[in-house]
Amino acid sequence: VQLVESGRGLVQAGGSLRLSCAASGRAFSYLVVGWFRQAPGKERELVAALSRTGGTPYYADTVKGRFSISRDNAKNTAYLQMNSLKPEDTAVYYCKGVGLRVAYWGQGTQVTVSS
């Protein structure tokens, strides 16, 4: 399975951006999907996660109420809708798919929020 993120961009604070994570192959529907981010000089952190069939998503406290994770298994794609963006959301965003004894990472996409 290959994961490819898209939707990188430069936005002003308060703006919105939607990231997509497209997966190759039919195994996508068997994967738990997570969005991570890594800012310069910081460790990679989990932002949001969603189970194989949806359900209650997980959000980090720093993005709760502003970000929304979703997935469309028919399109083998996961999304991260980001609203009310803040400069501290600036980072490279990665999607990760986790299955039984396997894990896949995308290459990352840059999100820059200007103040």
N, CA, C and O atoms as CSV, one atom per row, in Angstrom:
chain,resi,resn,atom,element,x,y,z
A,1,VAL,N,N,0.847,-1.192,0.000
A,1,VAL,CA,C,0.000,0.000,0.000
A,1,VAL,C,C,0.884,1.245,0.000
A,1,VAL,O,O,1.817,1.361,0.794
A,2,GLN,N,N,0.578,2.154,-0.889
A,2,GLN,CA,C,1.263,3.438,-0.907
A,2,GLN,C,C,0.276,4.527,-0.546
A,2,GLN,O,O,-0.863,4.527,-1.012
A,3,LEU,N,N,0.715,5.451,0.284
A,3,LEU,CA,C,-0.117,6.578,0.697
A,3,LEU,C,C,0.481,7.860,0.143
A,3,LEU,O,O,1.682,8.098,0.267
A,4,VAL,N,N,-0.356,8.681,-0.466
A,4,VAL,CA,C,0.105,9.932,-1.057
A,4,VAL,C,C,-0.765,11.063,-0.540
A,4,VAL,O,O,-1.971,11.094,-0.783
A,5,GLU,N,N,-0.143,11.994,0.175
A,5,GLU,CA,C,-0.866,13.152,0.676
A,5,GLU,C,C,-0.907,14.252,-0.375
A,5,GLU,O,O,-0.012,14.368,-1.212
A,6,SER,N,N,-1.945,15.042,-0.318
A,6,SER,CA,C,-2.054,16.228,-1.168
A,6,SER,C,C,-2.812,17.286,-0.391
A,6,SER,O,O,-3.431,17.013,0.637
A,7,GLY,N,N,-2.745,18.521,-0.920
A,7,GLY,CA,C,-3.459,19.609,-0.273
A,7,GLY,C,C,-2.544,20.587,0.446
A,7,GLY,O,O,-3.005,21.418,1.228
A,8,ARG,N,N,-1.245,20.488,0.181
A,8,ARG,CA,C,-0.318,21.408,0.837
A,8,ARG,C,C,-0.659,22.837,0.478
A,8,ARG,O,O,-1.223,23.119,-0.580
A,9,GLY,N,N,-0.298,23.746,1.399
A,9,GLY,CA,C,-0.584,25.128,1.072
A,9,GLY,C,C,-0.119,26.098,2.123
A,9,GLY,O,O,0.295,25.729,3.223
A,10,LEU,N,N,-0.203,27.357,1.740
A,10,LEU,CA,C,0.095,28.485,2.609
A,10,LEU,C,C,-1.206,29.231,2.829
A,10,LEU,O,O,-1.821,29.706,1.875
A,11,VAL,N,N,-1.625,29.335,4.069
A,11,VAL,CA,C,-2.874,30.031,4.378
A,11,VAL,C,C,-2.646,31.015,5.510
A,11,VAL,O,O,-1.693,30.886,6.279
A,12,GLN,N,N,-3.518,31.989,5.603
A,12,GLN,CA,C,-3.445,32.931,6.709
A,12,GLN,C,C,-4.125,32.357,7.939
A,12,GLN,O,O,-4.987,31.484,7.835
A,13,ALA,N,N,-3.742,32.842,9.074
A,13,ALA,CA,C,-4.369,32.412,10.324
A,13,ALA,C,C,-5.878,32.619,10.232
A,13,ALA,O,O,-6.356,33.646,9.750
A,14,GLY,N,N,-6.602,31.631,10.702
A,14,GLY,CA,C,-8.050,31.677,10.623
A,14,GLY,C,C,-8.615,31.000,9.394
A,14,GLY,O,O,-9.822,30.781,9.292
A,15,GLY,N,N,-7.735,30.668,8.457
A,15,GLY,CA,C,-8.168,30.044,7.226
A,15,GLY,C,C,-8.366,28.547,7.369
A,15,GLY,O,O,-8.220,27.973,8.448
A,16,SER,N,N,-8.706,27.932,6.233
A,16,SER,CA,C,-8.985,26.496,6.215
A,16,SER,C,C,-8.187,25.815,5.111
A,16,SER,O,O,-7.769,26.434,4.133
A,17,LEU,N,N,-7.996,24.524,5.309
A,17,LEU,CA,C,-7.288,23.726,4.319
A,17,LEU,C,C,-7.755,22.288,4.480
A,17,LEU,O,O,-8.025,21.838,5.593
A,18,ARG,N,N,-7.848,21.573,3.376
A,18,ARG,CA,C,-8.201,20.161,3.461
A,18,ARG,C,C,-7.082,19.330,2.866
A,18,ARG,O,O,-6.667,19.546,1.727
A,19,LEU,N,N,-6.609,18.397,3.633
A,19,LEU,CA,C,-5.598,17.460,3.177
A,19,LEU,C,C,-6.260,16.148,2.777
A,19,LEU,O,O,-7.256,15.728,3.367
A,20,SER,N,N,-5.689,15.519,1.772
A,20,SER,CA,C,-6.166,14.208,1.332
A,20,SER,C,C,-5.032,13.202,1.415
A,20,SER,O,O,-3.862,13.548,1.257
A,21,CYS,N,N,-5.390,11.971,1.661
A,21,CYS,CA,C,-4.426,10.876,1.702
A,21,CYS,C,C,-5.002,9.756,0.843
A,21,CYS,O,O,-5.929,9.055,1.250
A,22,ALA,N,N,-4.441,9.604,-0.340
A,22,ALA,CA,C,-4.928,8.601,-1.269
A,22,ALA,C,C,-4.081,7.344,-1.170
A,22,ALA,O,O,-2.852,7.405,-1.169
A,23,ALA,N,N,-4.750,6.214,-1.089
A,23,ALA,CA,C,-4.051,4.940,-0.942
A,23,ALA,C,C,-4.212,4.088,-2.193
A,23,ALA,O,O,-5.264,4.069,-2.833
A,24,SER,N,N,-3.161,3.404,-2.511
A,24,SER,CA,C,-3.229,2.441,-3.612
A,24,SER,C,C,-3.679,1.099,-3.059
A,24,SER,O,O,-3.398,0.789,-1.902
A,25,GLY,N,N,-4.359,0.312,-3.846
A,25,GLY,CA,C,-4.734,-1.019,-3.392
A,25,GLY,C,C,-5.996,-1.036,-2.568
A,25,GLY,O,O,-6.451,-0.005,-2.074
A,26,ARG,N,N,-6.557,-2.220,-2.427
A,26,ARG,CA,C,-7.830,-2.384,-1.726
A,26,ARG,C,C,-7.667,-2.532,-0.233
A,26,ARG,O,O,-8.656,-2.592,0.498
A,27,ALA,N,N,-6.416,-2.593,0.237
A,27,ALA,CA,C,-6.200,-2.832,1.667
A,27,ALA,C,C,-6.541,-1.634,2.519
A,27,ALA,O,O,-6.573,-1.735,3.745
A,28,PHE,N,N,-6.797,-0.494,1.888
A,28,PHE,CA,C,-7.033,0.740,2.647
A,28,PHE,C,C,-8.156,0.568,3.652
A,28,PHE,O,O,-8.059,1.047,4.782
A,29,SER,N,N,-9.223,-0.114,3.248
A,29,SER,CA,C,-10.383,-0.242,4.133
A,29,SER,C,C,-10.074,-1.057,5.389
A,29,SER,O,O,-10.845,-1.021,6.348
A,30,TYR,N,N,-8.966,-1.785,5.400
A,30,TYR,CA,C,-8.574,-2.585,6.557
A,30,TYR,C,C,-7.635,-1.843,7.500
A,30,TYR,O,O,-7.221,-2.379,8.528
A,31,LEU,N,N,-7.305,-0.616,7.143
A,31,LEU,CA,C,-6.336,0.141,7.907
A,31,LEU,C,C,-6.989,1.166,8.826
A,31,LEU,O,O,-7.962,1.823,8.457
A,32,VAL,N,N,-6.441,1.288,10.009
A,32,VAL,CA,C,-6.742,2.450,10.844
A,32,VAL,C,C,-5.929,3.608,10.267
A,32,VAL,O,O,-4.753,3.431,9.949
A,33,VAL,N,N,-6.519,4.760,10.131
A,33,VAL,CA,C,-5.835,5.894,9.505
A,33,VAL,C,C,-5.576,6.974,10.549
A,33,VAL,O,O,-6.435,7.306,11.366
A,34,GLY,N,N,-4.373,7.500,10.491
A,34,GLY,CA,C,-4.021,8.600,11.386
A,34,GLY,C,C,-3.329,9.713,10.628
A,34,GLY,O,O,-2.639,9.474,9.637
A,35,TRP,N,N,-3.516,10.906,11.094
A,35,TRP,CA,C,-2.788,12.073,10.587
A,35,TRP,C,C,-1.822,12.523,11.678
A,35,TRP,O,O,-2.201,12.702,12.835
A,36,PHE,N,N,-0.573,12.700,11.282
A,36,PHE,CA,C,0.482,13.161,12.170
A,36,PHE,C,C,1.024,14.469,11.621
A,36,PHE,O,O,0.794,14.811,10.461
A,37,ARG,N,N,1.734,15.184,12.448
A,37,ARG,CA,C,2.432,16.369,11.968
A,37,ARG,C,C,3.760,16.516,12.698
A,37,ARG,O,O,3.935,16.062,13.829
A,38,GLN,N,N,4.680,17.162,12.011
A,38,GLN,CA,C,5.994,17.401,12.598
A,38,GLN,C,C,6.440,18.799,12.230
A,38,GLN,O,O,6.630,19.126,11.058
A,39,ALA,N,N,6.604,19.612,13.250
A,39,ALA,CA,C,7.095,20.973,13.073
A,39,ALA,C,C,8.615,20.953,13.220
A,39,ALA,O,O,9.160,20.040,13.840
A,40,PRO,N,N,9.304,21.945,12.659
A,40,PRO,CA,C,10.767,21.992,12.757
A,40,PRO,C,C,11.234,21.939,14.209
A,40,PRO,O,O,10.761,22.700,15.053
A,41,GLY,N,N,12.158,21.042,14.482
A,41,GLY,CA,C,12.717,20.933,15.823
A,41,GLY,C,C,11.840,20.219,16.823
A,41,GLY,O,O,12.184,20.138,18.002
A,42,LYS,N,N,10.709,19.698,16.373
A,42,LYS,CA,C,9.789,19.014,17.285
A,42,LYS,C,C,9.582,17.571,16.844
A,42,LYS,O,O,9.870,17.197,15.707
A,43,GLU,N,N,9.078,16.779,17.772
A,43,GLU,CA,C,8.786,15.395,17.456
A,43,GLU,C,C,7.480,15.290,16.678
A,43,GLU,O,O,6.607,16.153,16.763
A,44,ARG,N,N,7.377,14.215,15.924
A,44,ARG,CA,C,6.144,13.961,15.194
A,44,ARG,C,C,5.045,13.619,16.195
A,44,ARG,O,O,5.254,12.839,17.124
A,45,GLU,N,N,3.875,14.213,15.993
A,45,GLU,CA,C,2.786,13.999,16.919
A,45,GLU,C,C,1.517,13.577,16.188
A,45,GLU,O,O,1.269,13.972,15.049
A,46,LEU,N,N,0.727,12.769,16.876
A,46,LEU,CA,C,-0.546,12.337,16.320
A,46,LEU,C,C,-1.563,13.463,16.467
A,46,LEU,O,O,-1.733,14.031,17.546
A,47,VAL,N,N,-2.225,13.767,15.373
A,47,VAL,CA,C,-3.206,14.842,15.350
A,47,VAL,C,C,-4.630,14.291,15.416
A,47,VAL,O,O,-5.466,14.773,16.180
A,48,ALA,N,N,-4.881,13.279,14.603
A,48,ALA,CA,C,-6.221,12.705,14.549
A,48,ALA,C,C,-6.123,11.277,14.040
A,48,ALA,O,O,-5.176,10.927,13.335
A,49,ALA,N,N,-7.100,10.453,14.395
A,49,ALA,CA,C,-7.109,9.070,13.942
A,49,ALA,C,C,-8.545,8.594,13.805
A,49,ALA,O,O,-9.457,9.085,14.470
A,50,LEU,N,N,-8.714,7.614,12.914
A,50,LEU,CA,C,-10.051,7.108,12.634
A,50,LEU,C,C,-9.966,5.616,12.355
A,50,LEU,O,O,-9.064,5.159,11.652
A,51,SER,N,N,-10.895,4.869,12.901
A,51,SER,CA,C,-10.869,3.425,12.740
A,51,SER,C,C,-11.247,3.023,11.313
A,51,SER,O,O,-11.564,3.872,10.480
A,52,ARG,N,N,-11.210,1.736,11.049
A,52,ARG,CA,C,-11.450,1.230,9.692
A,52,ARG,C,C,-12.836,1.580,9.179
A,52,ARG,O,O,-13.006,1.874,7.996
A,53,THR,N,N,-13.813,1.550,10.044
A,53,THR,CA,C,-15.195,1.786,9.621
A,53,THR,C,C,-15.741,3.129,10.080
A,53,THR,O,O,-16.951,3.354,10.050
A,54,GLY,N,N,-14.872,4.000,10.494
A,54,GLY,CA,C,-15.326,5.289,11.006
A,54,GLY,C,C,-15.542,5.211,12.496
A,54,GLY,O,O,-14.706,4.659,13.211
A,55,GLY,N,N,-16.601,5.729,12.965
A,55,GLY,CA,C,-16.838,5.703,14.393
A,55,GLY,C,C,-16.278,6.944,15.058
A,55,GLY,O,O,-16.021,7.951,14.398
A,56,THR,N,N,-16.091,6.869,16.346
A,56,THR,CA,C,-15.623,8.031,17.093
A,56,THR,C,C,-14.153,8.285,16.794
A,56,THR,O,O,-13.313,7.432,17.077
A,57,PRO,N,N,-13.829,9.435,16.231
A,57,PRO,CA,C,-12.441,9.731,15.928
A,57,PRO,C,C,-11.682,10.203,17.165
A,57,PRO,O,O,-12.268,10.624,18.162
A,58,TYR,N,N,-10.380,10.119,17.064
A,58,TYR,CA,C,-9.507,10.670,18.093
A,58,TYR,C,C,-8.932,11.992,17.596
A,58,TYR,O,O,-8.566,12.115,16.427
A,59,TYR,N,N,-8.853,12.976,18.485
A,59,TYR,CA,C,-8.207,14.252,18.174
A,59,TYR,C,C,-7.279,14.654,19.311
A,59,TYR,O,O,-7.599,14.481,20.487
A,60,ALA,N,N,-6.146,15.183,18.943
A,60,ALA,CA,C,-5.288,15.782,19.951
A,60,ALA,C,C,-5.987,17.024,20.505
A,60,ALA,O,O,-6.756,17.685,19.807
A,61,ASP,N,N,-5.711,17.320,21.746
A,61,ASP,CA,C,-6.359,18.475,22.375
A,61,ASP,C,C,-6.077,19.770,21.628
A,61,ASP,O,O,-6.906,20.680,21.616
A,62,THR,N,N,-4.914,19.851,21.010
A,62,THR,CA,C,-4.517,21.085,20.331
A,62,THR,C,C,-5.341,21.370,19.078
A,62,THR,O,O,-5.356,22.501,18.592
A,63,VAL,N,N,-6.024,20.358,18.553
A,63,VAL,CA,C,-6.788,20.555,17.316
A,63,VAL,C,C,-8.270,20.263,17.498
A,63,VAL,O,O,-9.060,20.459,16.574
A,64,LYS,N,N,-8.648,19.802,18.663
A,64,LYS,CA,C,-10.039,19.436,18.905
A,64,LYS,C,C,-10.948,20.630,18.663
A,64,LYS,O,O,-10.684,21.735,19.136
A,65,GLY,N,N,-12.018,20.391,17.924
A,65,GLY,CA,C,-12.954,21.460,17.612
A,65,GLY,C,C,-12.597,22.249,16.361
A,65,GLY,O,O,-13.407,23.033,15.865
A,66,ARG,N,N,-11.377,22.044,15.845
A,66,ARG,CA,C,-10.959,22.762,14.631
A,66,ARG,C,C,-10.693,21.818,13.458
A,66,ARG,O,O,-10.933,22.175,12.304
A,67,PHE,N,N,-10.213,20.650,13.743
A,67,PHE,CA,C,-9.876,19.674,12.698
A,67,PHE,C,C,-10.905,18.563,12.674
A,67,PHE,O,O,-11.519,18.239,13.691
A,68,SER,N,N,-11.086,17.983,11.494
A,68,SER,CA,C,-12.022,16.872,11.344
A,68,SER,C,C,-11.425,15.827,10.420
A,68,SER,O,O,-11.028,16.138,9.297
A,69,ILE,N,N,-11.361,14.599,10.886
A,69,ILE,CA,C,-10.836,13.507,10.081
A,69,ILE,C,C,-11.995,12.690,9.525
A,69,ILE,O,O,-13.001,12.471,10.201
A,70,SER,N,N,-11.839,12.248,8.296
A,70,SER,CA,C,-12.871,11.418,7.689
A,70,SER,C,C,-12.208,10.486,6.676
A,70,SER,O,O,-11.024,10.619,6.365
A,71,ARG,N,N,-12.980,9.563,6.183
A,71,ARG,CA,C,-12.439,8.641,5.188
A,71,ARG,C,C,-13.551,8.177,4.269
A,71,ARG,O,O,-14.721,8.138,4.650
A,72,ASP,N,N,-13.172,7.828,3.065
A,72,ASP,CA,C,-14.086,7.274,2.074
A,72,ASP,C,C,-13.429,5.995,1.576
A,72,ASP,O,O,-12.559,6.036,0.705
A,73,ASN,N,N,-13.839,4.877,2.122
A,73,ASN,CA,C,-13.188,3.613,1.755
A,73,ASN,C,C,-13.428,3.247,0.292
A,73,ASN,O,O,-12.610,2.560,-0.320
A,74,ALA,N,N,-14.537,3.701,-0.261
A,74,ALA,CA,C,-14.805,3.419,-1.678
A,74,ALA,C,C,-13.806,4.121,-2.581
A,74,ALA,O,O,-13.520,3.657,-3.684
A,75,LYS,N,N,-13.280,5.238,-2.110
A,75,LYS,CA,C,-12.288,5.999,-2.877
A,75,LYS,C,C,-10.870,5.783,-2.358
A,75,LYS,O,O,-9.926,6.398,-2.853
A,76,ASN,N,N,-10.718,4.903,-1.355
A,76,ASN,CA,C,-9.396,4.655,-0.766
A,76,ASN,C,C,-8.718,5.946,-0.336
A,76,ASN,O,O,-7.521,6.124,-0.563
A,77,THR,N,N,-9.462,6.834,0.274
A,77,THR,CA,C,-8.931,8.147,0.608
A,77,THR,C,C,-9.370,8.564,2.014
A,77,THR,O,O,-10.504,8.332,2.432
A,78,ALA,N,N,-8.439,9.179,2.715
A,78,ALA,CA,C,-8.738,9.793,3.999
A,78,ALA,C,C,-8.531,11.296,3.879
A,78,ALA,O,O,-7.788,11.767,3.018
A,79,TYR,N,N,-9.185,12.026,4.737
A,79,TYR,CA,C,-9.137,13.483,4.670
A,79,TYR,C,C,-8.882,14.071,6.055
A,79,TYR,O,O,-9.190,13.471,7.085
A,80,LEU,N,N,-8.311,15.257,6.032
A,80,LEU,CA,C,-8.186,16.034,7.255
A,80,LEU,C,C,-8.612,17.452,6.927
A,80,LEU,O,O,-7.897,18.192,6.252
A,81,GLN,N,N,-9.773,17.813,7.409
A,81,GLN,CA,C,-10.276,19.175,7.239
A,81,GLN,C,C,-9.765,20.010,8.395
A,81,GLN,O,O,-9.986,19.682,9.560
A,82,MET,N,N,-9.082,21.090,8.063
A,82,MET,CA,C,-8.482,21.930,9.080
A,82,MET,C,C,-9.086,23.327,8.988
A,82,MET,O,O,-8.947,24.005,7.970
A,83,ASN,N,N,-9.742,23.744,10.035
A,83,ASN,CA,C,-10.365,25.064,10.104
A,83,ASN,C,C,-9.732,25.891,11.201
A,83,ASN,O,O,-9.040,25.367,12.075
A,84,SER,N,N,-9.972,27.173,11.146
A,84,SER,CA,C,-9.443,28.090,12.175
A,84,SER,C,C,-7.957,27.836,12.408
A,84,SER,O,O,-7.507,27.710,13.547
A,85,LEU,N,N,-7.220,27.765,11.338
A,85,LEU,CA,C,-5.802,27.440,11.438
A,85,LEU,C,C,-5.031,28.519,12.185
A,85,LEU,O,O,-5.337,29.709,12.112
A,86,LYS,N,N,-4.018,28.050,12.905
A,86,LYS,CA,C,-3.168,28.934,13.684
A,86,LYS,C,C,-1.724,28.783,13.209
A,86,LYS,O,O,-1.367,27.754,12.636
A,87,PRO,N,N,-0.897,29.793,13.439
A,87,PRO,CA,C,0.520,29.660,13.042
A,87,PRO,C,C,1.184,28.427,13.650
A,87,PRO,O,O,2.074,27.841,13.033
A,88,GLU,N,N,0.774,28.035,14.826
A,88,GLU,CA,C,1.379,26.863,15.460
A,88,GLU,C,C,0.944,25.551,14.809
A,88,GLU,O,O,1.443,24.487,15.176
A,89,ASP,N,N,0.032,25.613,13.861
A,89,ASP,CA,C,-0.321,24.418,13.090
A,89,ASP,C,C,0.658,24.178,11.935
A,89,ASP,O,O,0.587,23.157,11.250
A,90,THR,N,N,1.558,25.120,11.734
A,90,THR,CA,C,2.549,24.961,10.669
A,90,THR,C,C,3.401,23.728,10.907
A,90,THR,O,O,4.003,23.573,11.970
A,91,ALA,N,N,3.448,22.855,9.916
A,91,ALA,CA,C,4.175,21.596,10.054
A,91,ALA,C,C,4.094,20.823,8.748
A,91,ALA,O,O,3.357,21.190,7.833
A,92,VAL,N,N,4.855,19.762,8.683
A,92,VAL,CA,C,4.659,18.771,7.631
A,92,VAL,C,C,3.655,17.755,8.166
A,92,VAL,O,O,3.825,17.209,9.257
A,93,TYR,N,N,2.620,17.513,7.391
A,93,TYR,CA,C,1.562,16.605,7.809
A,93,TYR,C,C,1.719,15.273,7.071
A,93,TYR,O,O,1.939,15.229,5.861
A,94,TYR,N,N,1.600,14.207,7.833
A,94,TYR,CA,C,1.754,12.855,7.291
A,94,TYR,C,C,0.497,12.040,7.586
A,94,TYR,O,O,-0.120,12.189,8.640
A,95,CYS,N,N,0.138,11.198,6.664
A,95,CYS,CA,C,-0.891,10.221,6.984
A,95,CYS,C,C,-0.229,8.862,7.180
A,95,CYS,O,O,0.808,8.561,6.588
A,96,LYS,N,N,-0.845,8.069,8.009
A,96,LYS,CA,C,-0.313,6.754,8.340
A,96,LYS,C,C,-1.462,5.761,8.353
A,96,LYS,O,O,-2.525,6.034,8.911
A,97,GLY,N,N,-1.247,4.633,7.750
A,97,GLY,CA,C,-2.231,3.554,7.769
A,97,GLY,C,C,-1.666,2.388,8.556
A,97,GLY,O,O,-0.547,1.943,8.299
A,98,VAL,N,N,-2.428,1.897,9.503
A,98,VAL,CA,C,-1.951,0.817,10.369
A,98,VAL,C,C,-2.895,-0.368,10.266
A,98,VAL,O,O,-4.106,-0.245,10.448
A,99,GLY,N,N,-2.300,-1.525,9.969
A,99,GLY,CA,C,-3.073,-2.756,9.928
A,99,GLY,C,C,-2.489,-3.764,10.885
A,99,GLY,O,O,-1.752,-3.409,11.805
A,100,LEU,N,N,-2.813,-5.002,10.671
A,100,LEU,CA,C,-2.279,-6.062,11.509
A,100,LEU,C,C,-0.812,-6.290,11.147
A,100,LEU,O,O,-0.512,-6.812,10.073
A,101,ARG,N,N,0.078,-5.911,12.016
A,101,ARG,CA,C,1.529,-6.083,11.850
A,101,ARG,C,C,2.101,-5.291,10.672
A,101,ARG,O,O,3.220,-5.568,10.241
A,102,VAL,N,N,1.384,-4.343,10.160
A,102,VAL,CA,C,1.917,-3.495,9.087
A,102,VAL,C,C,1.568,-2.035,9.351
A,102,VAL,O,O,0.593,-1.717,10.032
A,103,ALA,N,N,2.395,-1.161,8.790
A,103,ALA,CA,C,2.137,0.272,8.896
A,103,ALA,C,C,2.722,0.947,7.674
A,103,ALA,O,O,3.793,0.577,7.193
A,104,TYR,N,N,2.010,1.934,7.181
A,104,TYR,CA,C,2.433,2.641,5.982
A,104,TYR,C,C,2.386,4.141,6.249
A,104,TYR,O,O,1.470,4.650,6.897
A,105,TRP,N,N,3.393,4.829,5.736
A,105,TRP,CA,C,3.467,6.285,5.866
A,105,TRP,C,C,3.409,6.925,4.485
A,105,TRP,O,O,3.904,6.376,3.500
A,106,GLY,N,N,2.796,8.089,4.442
A,106,GLY,CA,C,2.883,8.908,3.252
A,106,GLY,C,C,4.162,9.721,3.298
A,106,GLY,O,O,4.914,9.671,4.272
A,107,GLN,N,N,4.398,10.469,2.236
A,107,GLN,CA,C,5.650,11.222,2.129
A,107,GLN,C,C,5.575,12.567,2.866
A,107,GLN,O,O,6.601,13.208,3.096
A,108,GLY,N,N,4.385,12.980,3.226
A,108,GLY,CA,C,4.219,14.246,3.940
A,108,GLY,C,C,3.872,15.390,3.015
A,108,GLY,O,O,4.243,15.398,1.841
A,109,THR,N,N,3.151,16.359,3.561
A,109,THR,CA,C,2.790,17.553,2.802
A,109,THR,C,C,2.890,18.753,3.725
A,109,THR,O,O,2.484,18.697,4.886
A,110,GLN,N,N,3.439,19.844,3.192
A,110,GLN,CA,C,3.726,21.023,4.019
A,110,GLN,C,C,2.484,21.898,4.166
A,110,GLN,O,O,1.795,22.209,3.194
A,111,VAL,N,N,2.223,22.279,5.405
A,111,VAL,CA,C,1.170,23.250,5.699
A,111,VAL,C,C,1.823,24.414,6.440
A,111,VAL,O,O,2.476,24.228,7.467
A,112,THR,N,N,1.635,25.610,5.903
A,112,THR,CA,C,2.212,26.805,6.506
A,112,THR,C,C,1.094,27.801,6.783
A,112,THR,O,O,0.328,28.163,5.890
A,113,VAL,N,N,1.017,28.233,8.023
A,113,VAL,CA,C,-0.014,29.188,8.420
A,113,VAL,C,C,0.677,30.482,8.823
A,113,VAL,O,O,1.487,30.499,9.750
A,114,SER,N,N,0.358,31.554,8.131
A,114,SER,CA,C,0.975,32.838,8.414
A,114,SER,C,C,0.103,33.644,9.375
A,114,SER,O,O,-1.123,33.529,9.380
A,115,SER,N,N,0.760,34.448,10.174
A,115,SER,CA,C,0.015,35.256,11.159
A,115,SER,C,C,-0.409,36.580,10.579
A,115,SER,O,O,-1.043,37.380,11.267
